[in-house]
Every structure is written in C-alpha cells, then in structure tokens.
Amino acid sequence: MSNPPYAVVDPSSGEEVETFPFATDAEVDQAVAQAHAAHADWAGLTIEQRGEVVKRVAELFEERKHDLSEIARTEMGKALDQGIDETELCRDIFAYFAEHGPALAADQPIPTGDGAKAFVRRRSIGVLLGIMPWNFPFYQVARFVAPNLMLGNTIVLKHAESVPRSALAVEQLLHDAGVPRAVYTNLFATHDQVATIIADPRVQGVSLTGSERAGSAVAALAGQHLKKCVLELGGSDPMIVLDTDDLDSLVGDAWDFRVYNAGQACNANKRMIVRSEVFGDFVDALVERARSVEDFAPLSSRAAAETLHAQVQEAVAAGATLHVGGELADDASARYSPAVLTGVTPDMRAYREELFGPVAVVYEVTSDDEAVSLANDTPYGLGGSVFSTDVGRARAVADRLDVGMANVNTVAGEAAELPFGGVKRSGFGRELGPLGMDEFVNKQLLYVAD
C-alpha cells in the first residue's frame, strides 16, 4: 500500500488545497550525500561561529511569526494566536542555544590521580535524521534542530505529510539565516525511504516525535543498524488536584491547558485526578467552561476527529458520563466540540489510550495514595502535575509519579531551558535545556599524559 501524499488539507473545510510529490530515491541519496559532505566544514567552524547563524534563525522566527502562524492555521487548524505563541517559543529556543550552547558544550575537566590531564569533549557525530509531527510543526523542529546545529551536526528532516508548507517555510527560514543548504535539507520522503535513510551508514542518529507505532518502528530500525535514537511519543499526563483555595483559577488553568491546540498536545493534562472533597465542584466548573466555548478550532484532520469521537462514544456506551460537548461536525470539517467525561473505568479504551483532542477526562479519588496509583496506571510517562495549597504535600505526591517531567502547582513547566521528555511508552531521551545538547554528541575523552 502506498503512503498518502504530502498534501495541504484545510481542516476547517476538508478541502484539499495543494499537494507535493514524494522525493525520488535519487533526491534522497543526494540529500544524505550532501549532508555527509557538509559535516566537516560545518563542524569545523567554532561553536561561536555556528551560534551567530543560530541567533539569526531566532531573529527570523520573530520577523516571520505572523506568516508562519497563517501557514499552520491552513494546514492543521491552529488558532492564529497559538501559532504566534509557537513561533515565539521557537525564537526563544534558537536564542537560548545560540547564547548558552558554547558553555553547555565546553570541555569538562576530570581530576586524575596521576598528574595527567583529562577532559570530556563534546563533538558532533555527523548526519542526523529528524522525523517530525504535525501538531506543533515549528516547535518540534526547533527543539531538535537548534542544539544539533550548535554542536555541528547536519540534518535531513522528514516532516509530517499534512504540513508540507510548514516544512518548506522552516527550511527557507534556516537557509535565509545562513544555514548552508546541505547542512539542513527538507525531504518529502516515503516511509520506505525513511527506512533507507536510517540504514545508510552515513547517517548517525534519528530523532522522532510521533506515535507509539511510529516510534516502535523507528527504534527497531535504529537498533538493527546500531544508530542512536531519541523518541518523544504519546502521553496521557495526570493532573492531580488534592485541594485548592481558588477553584475558579485552578479550573481555568486546567481547561485552558487541556484544550490548547485543540487538545492536541503530547503533554496535555489528559487525565484530571481530583480528590472527592473537590471533585463535584471541579467537574461543575469545568462543564461551565466547556459550555461557554462559542468558537473552537478544528482538529488537524477529519480522521483525527472521527478517531476521538469513536473513543468517547465507546466509553459512553460502556457507562461513562458525557457532561457536555463530544459532537462531531456533520460536514467534512474536523470540528469536534470540547467535552467533559467522567466515569471512565479500566475496561474502556479511553482509560488506556491517549485522547488526542479537546476531551477532559476527570477521575474521583479518596486519598493521595489512590491518586498516585491511578496516575501511574498508564503505559505512558511523559509529564504530570500536582496541585495543593500545601506545597510540601504536593511535592511528596509529585515525587512518586512515574514521569519524565513532574510539576507542582503549575500545569507544565515549558521553556527553552527546561528539558522535555518521558519514560515508559512515552519514549526516551531529552530535548531542550542542558540535556538537549547531550544526546547526539560524541562525549570524547581526551587524556594527556603528564
């Protein structure tokens, strides 16, 4: 079966706007060959010289944020203000690594007992393949690309089939900033061509943000060919509410984070786990928030909306309560009304699967221990949050979460300097912050005898 084409399909109408041809096998080989050849010169620059280019990338994300936001709106339905938020975060990411990259990659001295000098030096490893998703078409690229450009690696990027204009816009921006064309290449590759790239001995690593299924396939190929890989996969992040003295503010934060980007964020608070003392009022306030929504962005595609609708309907048929929303548009659009769901039990798909859309699932618990047990009863382990007026109590609960990112009294800590990544079936490896420059790098020992 052939792969779907790279196509712009407006999710607000279902209209196909533009298609792009797949790369030829010759174009794929040429991109890898050129990236391999360009590595020596790019890595041969000082990190400060590369930093000047990366700094210019940051400036261009700021200059072009409105145009980029419009592209994302057309391709995957992102609200314009959220598209601007995304591009401003890209600006911050490139600016962070341009400024802090030299210190993060500095030689690390190791004390020795024999008078010799020893250092760990961070060196580039060569050509990397990036496989990126559609939900944050600029940010996901930025957090992979920025640190690796600083390190001196070269990049071949395969973006999601539904955001080809975003892929081309990022490529053009990087080239306009001074990144040599062979150092960063966008490819409209097929799945078979991706496998070929991973197998190519000139390619040294692969980073994927996407589904569990895609991550499993890429990890298997990377392992088969002895390539380093970083995976950021699904999430079903818990938001635990122990108590609150400001219900309205808490519910506002919970709702806004859950429906941000039409609920299509890996680290969204997809499971709200609330102590019984607060549960009833919390659900009522959440339902009121949902009912007050007059206009909402579509999901990324009609298929995505239909999948979400099926998950919710199966839960309701099995006994869950749909308090509000959960209506699939009867036209060809990808609109799905924001919903609140309670009464989800372990025998339902909605308990185990990630709900990638604007559905708030709320669970009632009677103790902190029960909250932790429910929070950890998931194959995922991306992030999680705990809320309480007693910070010590909240932190004690957060310390017990099986996640890569634990947050206390905030839905998520998100910034260029904060590492991002998970455990369990949410993947492995980290992006952003100091750890973002420690993945695709040769941590080379230099030992100089006395």
QUICOR-V593254 format. One record per residue. N is the residue number from 0. RES is the residue in three letters. PSI is psi in whole degrees, 0 to 359 (999 if undefined). OMEGA is omega in whole degrees, -180 to 180 (* if undefined). Layout:
BEGIN
n & res & psi & omega
N & RES & PSI & OMEGA
N & RES & PSI & OMEGA
END
This chain:
BEGIN
n & res & psi & omega
0 & MET & 134 & -177
1 & SER & 156 & 178
2 & ASN & 156 & 174
3 & PRO & 153 & -179
4 & PRO & 161 & 169
5 & TYR & 117 & -173
6 & ALA & 144 & 172
7 & VAL & 114 & 177
8 & VAL & 114 & -177
9 & ASP & 113 & -176
10 & PRO & 346 & 178
11 & SER & 346 & -179
12 & SER & 341 & -174
13 & GLY & 7 & -177
14 & GLU & 131 & 174
15 & GLU & 121 & -173
16 & VAL & 320 & -175
17 & GLU & 147 & 175
18 & THR & 159 & -179
19 & PHE & 140 & -179
20 & PRO & 153 & 173
21 & PHE & 152 & 172
22 & ALA & 147 & 174
23 & THR & 162 & 177
24 & ASP & 325 & 179
25 & ALA & 321 & 178
26 & GLU & 323 & 178
27 & VAL & 312 & -180
28 & ASP & 321 & 180
29 & GLN & 319 & -180
30 & ALA & 316 & 179
31 & VAL & 318 & -180
32 & ALA & 317 & -178
33 & GLN & 322 & 177
34 & ALA & 321 & 178
35 & HIS & 316 & -179
36 & ALA & 328 & -177
37 & ALA & 344 & -174
38 & HIS & 317 & -176
39 & ALA & 314 & -179
40 & ASP & 318 & -179
41 & TRP & 315 & 179
42 & ALA & 337 & 180
43 & GLY & 343 & 173
44 & LEU & 158 & 173
45 & THR & 156 & 179
46 & ILE & 331 & 177
47 & GLU & 322 & 177
48 & GLN & 317 & 176
49 & ARG & 325 & 179
50 & GLY & 327 & 178
51 & GLU & 322 & 177
52 & VAL & 315 & -179
53 & VAL & 324 & 176
54 & LYS & 322 & 179
55 & ARG & 327 & 175
56 & VAL & 315 & 179
57 & ALA & 316 & -179
58 & GLU & 322 & -179
59 & LEU & 329 & 174
60 & PHE & 322 & 177
61 & GLU & 314 & -177
62 & GLU & 328 & -173
63 & ARG & 15 & -172
64 & LYS & 325 & -180
65 & HIS & 317 & 178
66 & ASP & 317 & 180
67 & LEU & 320 & 179
68 & SER & 321 & 178
69 & GLU & 322 & 177
70 & ILE & 314 & -180
71 & ALA & 323 & 178
72 & ARG & 316 & -178
73 & THR & 321 & -172
74 & GLU & 318 & -175
75 & MET & 13 & 170
76 & GLY & 9 & -176
77 & LYS & 134 & 175
78 & ALA & 144 & -173
79 & LEU & 319 & -179
80 & ASP & 327 & 177
81 & GLN & 329 & 174
82 & GLY & 321 & 177
83 & ILE & 319 & 175
84 & ASP & 316 & -177
85 & GLU & 314 & -178
86 & THR & 328 & 176
87 & GLU & 326 & 174
88 & LEU & 322 & 175
89 & CYS & 315 & 176
90 & ARG & 313 & -178
91 & ASP & 323 & -179
92 & ILE & 311 & 179
93 & PHE & 322 & 178
94 & ALA & 321 & 180
95 & TYR & 311 & -177
96 & PHE & 329 & 176
97 & ALA & 321 & -178
98 & GLU & 315 & -171
99 & HIS & 348 & -178
100 & GLY & 314 & -180
101 & PRO & 320 & 179
102 & ALA & 322 & -179
103 & LEU & 330 & -178
104 & ALA & 8 & -177
105 & ALA & 153 & 177
106 & ASP & 139 & -179
107 & GLN & 109 & -178
108 & PRO & 145 & 178
109 & ILE & 119 & 178
110 & PRO & 138 & 178
111 & THR & 162 & -178
112 & GLY & 2 & -175
113 & ASP & 13 & 178
114 & GLY & 356 & 178
115 & ALA & 166 & 176
116 & LYS & 133 & -180
117 & ALA & 141 & -179
118 & PHE & 150 & 163
119 & VAL & 121 & 180
120 & ARG & 135 & 179
121 & ARG & 116 & -177
122 & ARG & 150 & 178
123 & SER & 161 & 180
124 & ILE & 346 & 177
125 & GLY & 221 & -175
126 & VAL & 133 & 177
127 & LEU & 146 & 173
128 & LEU & 129 & 174
129 & GLY & 132 & 177
130 & ILE & 111 & -168
131 & MET & 153 & -178
132 & PRO & 177 & -175
133 & TRP & 340 & -167
134 & ASN & 328 & 171
135 & PHE & 81 & -167
136 & PRO & 344 & 178
137 & PHE & 314 & -177
138 & TYR & 317 & -179
139 & GLN & 322 & 178
140 & VAL & 316 & -175
141 & ALA & 317 & -174
142 & ARG & 338 & 173
143 & PHE & 316 & -170
144 & VAL & 316 & -171
145 & ALA & 307 & -179
146 & PRO & 328 & -177
147 & ASN & 329 & 170
148 & LEU & 320 & 178
149 & MET & 320 & -178
150 & LEU & 336 & -178
151 & GLY & 5 & 175
152 & ASN & 158 & 174
153 & THR & 157 & -165
154 & ILE & 133 & 166
155 & VAL & 127 & -174
156 & LEU & 129 & 174
157 & LYS & 111 & -179
158 & HIS & 172 & 180
159 & ALA & 147 & -176
160 & GLU & 339 & -175
161 & SER & 357 & -179
162 & VAL & 53 & -177
163 & PRO & 326 & 179
164 & ARG & 322 & 176
165 & SER & 318 & -180
166 & ALA & 315 & -180
167 & LEU & 324 & 180
168 & ALA & 320 & 178
169 & VAL & 317 & 179
170 & GLU & 314 & -179
171 & GLN & 319 & 180
172 & LEU & 315 & 180
173 & LEU & 317 & 179
174 & HIS & 321 & 178
175 & ASP & 332 & 179
176 & ALA & 347 & 179
177 & GLY & 4 & 174
178 & VAL & 121 & -179
179 & PRO & 145 & -175
180 & ARG & 323 & -179
181 & ALA & 343 & -179
182 & VAL & 330 & 176
183 & TYR & 119 & -179
184 & THR & 128 & 172
185 & ASN & 136 & 178
186 & LEU & 129 & 172
187 & PHE & 72 & -172
188 & ALA & 152 & 172
189 & THR & 170 & 178
190 & HIS & 322 & 178
191 & ASP & 322 & 179
192 & GLN & 326 & 176
193 & VAL & 317 & 178
194 & ALA & 321 & 178
195 & THR & 319 & -180
196 & ILE & 315 & -180
197 & ILE & 324 & -179
198 & ALA & 341 & -175
199 & ASP & 126 & -178
200 & PRO & 343 & 178
201 & ARG & 344 & -179
202 & VAL & 131 & -171
203 & GLN & 349 & -179
204 & GLY & 164 & -179
205 & VAL & 137 & 176
206 & SER & 131 & 180
207 & LEU & 134 & 166
208 & THR & 122 & -176
209 & GLY & 209 & -175
210 & SER & 164 & 174
211 & GLU & 317 & -178
212 & ARG & 314 & 179
213 & ALA & 319 & -180
214 & GLY & 319 & 179
215 & SER & 318 & -180
216 & ALA & 316 & -179
217 & VAL & 319 & 179
218 & ALA & 322 & 179
219 & ALA & 316 & 179
220 & LEU & 317 & -180
221 & ALA & 318 & 178
222 & GLY & 318 & 180
223 & GLN & 324 & -176
224 & HIS & 14 & 175
225 & LEU & 49 & 179
226 & LYS & 140 & 173
227 & LYS & 140 & 174
228 & CYS & 152 & 174
229 & VAL & 132 & -177
230 & LEU & 128 & 169
231 & GLU & 108 & -170
232 & LEU & 217 & -174
233 & GLY & 174 & 177
234 & GLY & 148 & 172
235 & SER & 63 & -167
236 & ASP & 134 & 176
237 & PRO & 143 & 169
238 & MET & 108 & -176
239 & ILE & 126 & 177
240 & VAL & 111 & 180
241 & LEU & 317 & 177
242 & ASP & 170 & 179
243 & THR & 149 & 171
244 & ASP & 9 & 178
245 & ASP & 76 & -175
246 & LEU & 318 & -176
247 & ASP & 315 & 179
248 & SER & 317 & -179
249 & LEU & 314 & 180
250 & VAL & 322 & 178
251 & GLY & 315 & 178
252 & ASP & 318 & -179
253 & ALA & 314 & -178
254 & TRP & 313 & -177
255 & ASP & 320 & -179
256 & PHE & 323 & -178
257 & ARG & 324 & -176
258 & VAL & 2 & 178
259 & TYR & 138 & -178
260 & ASN & 38 & -178
261 & ALA & 32 & 178
262 & GLY & 11 & -174
263 & GLN & 62 & 176
264 & ALA & 135 & -177
265 & CYS & 321 & -174
266 & ASN & 22 & 177
267 & ALA & 158 & -180
268 & ASN & 75 & -172
269 & LYS & 340 & 177
270 & ARG & 112 & 178
271 & MET & 116 & -174
272 & ILE & 111 & -166
273 & VAL & 132 & 176
274 & ARG & 146 & -175
275 & SER & 331 & 180
276 & GLU & 336 & -176
277 & VAL & 341 & -167
278 & PHE & 307 & -175
279 & GLY & 311 & -180
280 & ASP & 323 & 179
281 & PHE & 312 & -179
282 & VAL & 315 & 180
283 & ASP & 316 & -179
284 & ALA & 324 & 179
285 & LEU & 319 & 178
286 & VAL & 319 & 178
287 & GLU & 320 & 177
288 & ARG & 315 & -178
289 & ALA & 319 & -179
290 & ARG & 335 & -177
291 & SER & 352 & -179
292 & VAL & 118 & -179
293 & GLU & 330 & -179
294 & ASP & 134 & -179
295 & PHE & 147 & -179
296 & ALA & 153 & 176
297 & PRO & 163 & 169
298 & LEU & 180 & -173
299 & SER & 332 & -177
300 & SER & 160 & 176
301 & ARG & 321 & 180
302 & ALA & 320 & 179
303 & ALA & 318 & 179
304 & ALA & 320 & 179
305 & GLU & 322 & 177
306 & THR & 314 & 179
307 & LEU & 316 & -180
308 & HIS & 319 & 180
309 & ALA & 319 & 179
310 & GLN & 315 & -179
311 & VAL & 315 & -178
312 & GLN & 323 & 177
313 & GLU & 323 & 178
314 & ALA & 316 & 179
315 & VAL & 317 & 179
316 & ALA & 332 & -179
317 & ALA & 3 & 174
318 & GLY & 355 & 178
319 & ALA & 160 & -179
320 & THR & 121 & 175
321 & LEU & 108 & -174
322 & HIS & 328 & -176
323 & VAL & 153 & 174
324 & GLY & 207 & -180
325 & GLY & 27 & -180
326 & GLU & 127 & 178
327 & LEU & 133 & -180
328 & ALA & 142 & -179
329 & ASP & 7 & 174
330 & ASP & 200 & -177
331 & ALA & 2 & -177
332 & SER & 174 & -180
333 & ALA & 29 & -178
334 & ARG & 136 & 179
335 & TYR & 119 & -173
336 & SER & 135 & -179
337 & PRO & 139 & -169
338 & ALA & 158 & 173
339 & VAL & 129 & -174
340 & LEU & 132 & 174
341 & THR & 172 & 178
342 & GLY & 20 & 178
343 & VAL & 132 & -177
344 & THR & 164 & -174
345 & PRO & 342 & -179
346 & ASP & 0 & -178
347 & MET & 149 & 175
348 & ARG & 322 & -175
349 & ALA & 343 & 178
350 & TYR & 320 & -174
351 & ARG & 332 & -174
352 & GLU & 155 & 174
353 & GLU & 128 & 175
354 & LEU & 103 & -172
355 & PHE & 74 & -179
356 & GLY & 182 & -170
357 & PRO & 64 & 178
358 & VAL & 117 & 176
359 & ALA & 116 & 177
360 & VAL & 124 & -176
361 & VAL & 131 & 179
362 & TYR & 145 & 177
363 & GLU & 134 & 177
364 & VAL & 158 & -176
365 & THR & 358 & 179
366 & SER & 163 & 177
367 & ASP & 321 & 179
368 & ASP & 319 & 179
369 & GLU & 323 & 178
370 & ALA & 316 & 179
371 & VAL & 316 & -179
372 & SER & 316 & 179
373 & LEU & 318 & -179
374 & ALA & 321 & -177
375 & ASN & 355 & -179
376 & ASP & 69 & -178
377 & THR & 149 & 176
378 & PRO & 349 & -176
379 & TYR & 163 & 178
380 & GLY & 52 & -178
381 & LEU & 286 & 180
382 & GLY & 180 & 177
383 & GLY & 160 & -179
384 & SER & 154 & 179
385 & VAL & 134 & -178
386 & PHE & 133 & 176
387 & SER & 154 & 173
388 & THR & 343 & 177
389 & ASP & 101 & -176
390 & VAL & 322 & 179
391 & GLY & 319 & 177
392 & ARG & 316 & -180
393 & ALA & 319 & -180
394 & ARG & 324 & 178
395 & ALA & 323 & 176
396 & VAL & 316 & 180
397 & ALA & 326 & 180
398 & ASP & 342 & -177
399 & ARG & 2 & -179
400 & LEU & 136 & 178
401 & ASP & 75 & -176
402 & VAL & 164 & 176
403 & GLY & 341 & -178
404 & MET & 109 & 180
405 & ALA & 134 & -175
406 & ASN & 142 & 179
407 & VAL & 122 & 178
408 & ASN & 29 & 168
409 & THR & 148 & -177
410 & VAL & 328 & 179
411 & ALA & 138 & 171
412 & GLY & 111 & -176
413 & GLU & 118 & 178
414 & ALA & 164 & -177
415 & ALA & 329 & -176
416 & GLU & 357 & -176
417 & LEU & 121 & -179
418 & PRO & 145 & -177
419 & PHE & 130 & 177
420 & GLY & 170 & -174
421 & GLY & 189 & 178
422 & VAL & 182 & -178
423 & LYS & 222 & -176
424 & ARG & 9 & 173
425 & SER & 357 & 175
426 & GLY & 195 & 180
427 & PHE & 159 & -174
428 & GLY & 166 & -180
429 & ARG & 148 & 173
430 & GLU & 160 & 179
431 & LEU & 165 & 179
432 & GLY & 193 & -180
433 & PRO & 327 & -178
434 & LEU & 342 & -179
435 & GLY & 339 & 178
436 & MET & 10 & -177
437 & ASP & 14 & -178
438 & GLU & 292 & -176
439 & PHE & 70 & -174
440 & VAL & 145 & 173
441 & ASN & 106 & 177
442 & LYS & 82 & -170
443 & GLN & 132 & 173
444 & LEU & 128 & 170
445 & LEU & 116 & -178
446 & TYR & 120 & -178
447 & VAL & 111 & -179
448 & ALA & 147 & 180
449 & ASP & 999 & *
END
